[in-house]
Amino acid sequence: MRDGLIIILLLLVAVTATAQTTPSKKTPADVMREIRLKVLTTPASQLGRKPTEEFPHVHGIIMDWPIEDTILSLMASSAGDGSIYTTGDFGVLGGIKYENVRNAAKSFVKLGEKYYSDATPAKDYPYPQKGHVCFYLMCYDDVRMIDTDVNSLSKSNGKYSDLFAQAQRMISELRQIAQQPKK
């Protein structure tokens, strides 16, 4: 019995030591998820953002959209930054360098202001279930969420269809910069 306990303890020590010395390799999807969570949890004050006349409540938006087995997360800020993160291995970061992306990002966030009172405060930031899209409104004092059925977004009279359409415009702008030849 004592020998069995010693062997178990030695195995636990060996497994723990191996886990601590083996470097963890993050996949691109892991990195994208971490960036998304960092963006959602960083307070506006740490980013130097304060309410303005143009952006009194919302300083950024992340839209999460399940597409087949991947979640596409579109991020826009009132400063004009725009990026795409995915749970796959595709992403477009650094859109703030491009005027067309800056304009699209600011328009997306500006439109998000319209839905501030519709959104509910969120403390957790799960991805939406299939058939749904989530808009996370990053506000100056909290994060708010709108979870809606994707089918309603494709109808011109859908409650959040204009927000989804603006997100599509921004995705198009980001896609264009991603397709530019590398210098």
C-alpha distance (Angstrom), angle and dihedral (degrees) to the residues before:
residue distance angle dihedral
M1 . . .
R2 3.80 . .
D3 3.85 90.6 .
G4 3.82 89.9 51.2
L5 3.81 91.1 51.6
I6 3.80 91.2 49.7
I7 3.82 91.4 50.4
I8 3.82 91.1 50.0
L9 3.82 90.9 49.4
L10 3.81 91.4 48.6
L11 3.82 90.6 49.8
L12 3.81 91.0 49.8
V13 3.80 91.3 49.9
A14 3.82 91.2 47.8
V15 3.82 93.2 48.8
T16 3.81 91.9 46.4
A17 3.81 92.2 48.3
T18 3.82 91.3 48.1
A19 3.80 91.8 49.3
Q20 3.79 90.5 50.9
T21 3.81 95.7 48.3
T22 3.81 98.7 40.9
P23 3.80 107.9 88.0
S24 3.78 112.5 -128.8
K25 3.77 113.6 -122.4
K26 3.76 112.7 -146.2
T27 3.75 118.9 -150.7
P28 3.81 119.9 -135.5
A29 3.82 86.8 -106.4
D30 3.83 90.5 55.7
V31 3.80 90.4 50.9
M32 3.82 91.4 49.1
R33 3.82 91.8 49.8
E34 3.81 90.4 50.3
I35 3.81 92.4 49.6
R36 3.83 90.8 49.1
L37 3.80 92.0 50.7
K38 3.82 91.7 45.9
V39 3.81 90.5 52.2
L40 3.81 91.5 49.0
T41 3.80 94.9 47.9
T42 3.81 102.4 41.1
P43 3.82 109.5 101.5
A44 3.80 116.9 -122.8
S45 3.81 89.6 -122.1
Q46 3.82 90.6 61.7
L47 3.78 88.0 54.9
G48 3.79 91.7 49.9
R49 3.80 92.1 -113.8
K50 3.78 122.7 144.7
P51 3.80 131.5 173.5
T52 3.80 114.4 -81.5
E53 3.76 134.1 -176.2
E54 3.80 90.0 -99.8
F55 3.83 94.8 43.1
P56 3.83 106.9 28.1
H57 3.85 97.2 156.6
V58 3.81 112.2 7.0
H59 3.80 125.7 56.1
G60 3.81 98.5 169.6
I61 3.79 146.2 5.1
I62 3.76 135.0 -150.2
M63 3.78 116.1 -165.7
D64 3.82 114.9 -163.3
W65 3.79 114.2 -159.4
P66 3.82 124.1 178.1
I67 3.80 110.9 -139.7
E68 3.79 110.7 -178.4
D69 3.83 105.5 -56.5
T70 3.82 95.6 -17.2
I71 3.78 132.5 78.0
L72 3.78 115.3 -141.8
S73 3.80 113.4 -154.9
L74 3.78 115.8 -164.6
M75 3.81 115.2 -163.6
A76 3.79 125.6 -164.2
S77 3.79 130.7 172.6
S78 3.78 134.8 -163.8
A79 3.82 86.7 -119.3
G80 3.81 88.3 63.5
D81 3.77 101.0 -103.3
G82 3.77 116.5 144.5
S83 3.78 131.8 179.9
I84 3.78 142.3 159.6
Y85 3.80 120.5 -137.3
T86 3.79 122.7 -177.3
T87 3.77 138.1 -173.5
G88 3.80 84.9 -125.8
D89 3.76 124.5 63.5
F90 3.80 98.6 -83.2
G91 3.78 126.8 97.4
V92 3.78 141.7 146.7
L93 3.79 115.5 -148.3
G94 3.79 132.1 177.2
G95 3.78 101.0 37.6
I96 3.81 90.2 152.9
K97 3.82 87.8 84.6
Y98 3.81 90.3 69.5
E99 3.80 123.1 71.1
N100 3.81 93.6 -147.3
V101 3.82 90.9 55.1
R102 3.82 92.7 44.4
N103 3.81 90.2 53.4
A104 3.82 93.2 46.3
A105 3.82 92.1 47.0
K106 3.79 93.6 50.1
S107 3.83 90.8 47.3
F108 3.80 90.8 50.7
V109 3.82 92.6 51.0
K110 3.82 91.7 43.6
L111 3.79 89.4 54.1
G112 3.82 89.3 48.1
E113 3.82 87.8 62.8
K114 3.81 87.3 68.0
Y115 3.83 90.0 63.5
Y116 3.80 99.5 42.4
S117 3.82 93.8 110.7
D118 3.83 92.5 45.7
A119 3.79 92.5 57.0
T120 3.80 122.3 88.5
P121 3.82 123.1 -137.8
A122 3.80 112.6 -97.5
K123 3.80 130.1 -159.7
D124 3.81 95.5 173.4
Y125 3.78 124.7 49.5
P126 3.80 109.5 -153.0
Y127 3.75 122.8 169.1
P128 3.81 113.4 -104.7
Q129 3.77 122.7 -100.8
K130 3.79 118.3 -105.7
G131 3.78 112.2 -73.6
H132 3.81 92.5 30.4
V133 3.78 136.7 90.4
C134 3.81 124.3 -154.0
F135 3.76 124.7 -152.5
Y136 3.80 112.7 -162.1
L137 3.80 109.7 -160.9
M138 3.78 108.8 -155.6
C139 3.78 104.1 -148.7
Y140 3.77 131.0 -174.8
D141 3.80 92.8 -104.2
D142 3.82 104.4 24.1
V143 3.79 146.6 -11.9
R144 3.79 119.7 -94.2
M145 3.78 128.2 -164.3
I146 3.78 137.6 -148.8
D147 3.81 114.9 -168.3
T148 3.78 113.0 -169.9
D149 3.78 140.7 168.1
V150 3.81 111.8 -97.1
N151 3.82 92.2 -138.2
S152 3.80 91.5 62.1
L153 3.82 89.5 54.6
S154 3.78 92.9 61.9
K155 3.81 92.4 56.6
S156 3.80 115.8 86.7
N157 3.81 90.2 -135.0
G158 3.82 93.8 48.5
K159 3.80 111.5 126.6
Y160 3.82 94.6 -120.1
S161 3.80 99.0 24.4
D162 3.83 92.4 112.3
L163 3.81 90.2 54.1
F164 3.80 90.7 49.8
A165 3.82 91.2 46.7
Q166 3.82 90.6 53.0
A167 3.81 89.0 49.3
Q168 3.82 88.2 53.0
R169 3.82 90.2 53.0
M170 3.77 90.1 51.8
I171 3.81 92.2 48.0
S172 3.82 88.1 52.8
E173 3.81 91.0 52.5
L174 3.80 91.6 49.0
R175 3.79 91.4 46.5
Q176 3.80 89.8 54.7
I177 3.79 92.9 55.0
A178 3.82 90.9 45.3
Q179 3.81 89.8 54.5
Q180 3.80 94.7 51.1
P181 3.79 113.6 110.6
K182 3.79 114.1 -99.4
K183 3.80 114.1 -107.9
